[in-house]
Amino acid sequence: MKILLFAIPAALLIFLGCSQPPARGKLPSQEATAGLPGYRDSLQKGLFGVSHIIFGKFCGHCLQNCTIMYALHMNGNASSLTADTSNGYLRGEMKFTQKINDSKMMQLASEVYRNLPKELVISAPQEAIFGCPDCADQCGIYVEIGQGATSRKFRIDTNTDGLEGEVKAFAEFIKPVIEQMDAKLRD
């Protein structure tokens, strides 16, 4: 009976989480955004209004360190990096109370910012799911891009075989970065 009490909600979570398409349609194609001149330079200069990014890995079925999320806030030339190690993502209440002053960690977080795909930064949907993150206990990647009063939220599969284009390249880039940051944070 205890197994059924766990299995039914888990099956519903997997079904509901992975069977629904992204919230508001598709992202623009690479061809549609390819004409944006100097995307990386524009991102660096703040022309897309990115005020902060939150990123990390989440794992729904684990015993400890299920989620560590990082928040990088861009404040002109003085950026700040904080972490939430409380598993708050799983409860929908992230609290970034751990200030990180380590220069290597700041460099890694800045690399995540510099490598944000334009598909995510200028996409139409406020939320989207790529692949089926954490559906097979493989964990998932969470990325939130704050732009003024709005935020774009993305869940990305860690199994990149089913992903395409810039999102696939970004997922392959960010996975080892998150692993490095998590290991350094635990030291």
Beta strands, then each sheet from edge to edge (+ up, - down):
strand 1: 50-58
strand 2: 67-73
strand 3: 80-84
strand 4: 98-100
strand 5: 127-130
strand 6: 140-147
strand 7: 150-157
sheet 1: 4+ 3- 2+ 1- 6+ 7- 5-
end
